[in-house]
Amino acid sequence: MLTIVQTALEAGFLYAPIALALFLSFSILNIADMTTDGAFVLGSAVSAVCCLAGHPILAIPAGMLAAALAGFITAFLQTKLGVPSILAGIVTNIGLYSINLMVMGSGNKSLFQSQSIYTLAKTAGFGGSWYKLVVTALLVLVVCVALVLFLGTRLGLSIRATGDNADMVRASSINPTFTITVGLCVANAMTGLSGAMVAQYNTFADVNSGTGMVVLALAALVIGETLIGKGSMVRRVVGVLAGSILYRFIYAAALRANVPADYMKLVSAIIVGIAISAPAIRSWAAFQAKKRKALAARKGEK
């Protein structure tokens, strides 16, 4: 049981940066960024190549930088060439498939005999038997703090204002092209961080590993907002992190229940569907409760 909890926590933290990226692009900037799948694999590919070259620590910022460049391309297509945001992300995502293959040189790159941030931590005795969770959690918590601080700066506030009302931002002499570009670069950098960590955690990078990441991150985002609710930026970021971890616990519970491997995609789809529809279901339930109270009050008056 303890092993299942440990694995679920590790997976929750590993994929939390993608949910944070979607939080920034979708919730803050109000942009449906479809670059996520390809940017995740790009972060994995660059991380794998750096690890094979003997630079596992450098692999983390390198993967983030590469994914940020992918976000820049999406922003350029959207802001300079007038491509709709969804199509811009799709175009970039399609192109990234070939780029990821070029970076890795093949469809799969093994890191089994290479050093990683996790093997370095294990060798140093850092974190004991929980070294993978400790390393991953530290990196993700640093990103969470950095994101909260960044969104509180003048530039961060401009990005938040751009998502609320781009015309107002433009009228205030703030360039929305710049804020959108920075926002998408930062968001995809966080996606690249997740890809870089996952590659080193799993000891391999695969060109198809990013499939469905947008949907899973959206589920974590909605779960977090449903449980924690909206409020201060700290609360919202904590909610995203909690949503990612809870999603992985639900997934681990399905595995614990001996659900066949062929049905896990269906389980994931059900989890995502419930998470996305949770706010509407909760609103409906609250309405029905008020309706019953109103009817009971009327009967009491009679």
Disulfide bonds with the S-S distance in Angstrom:
none
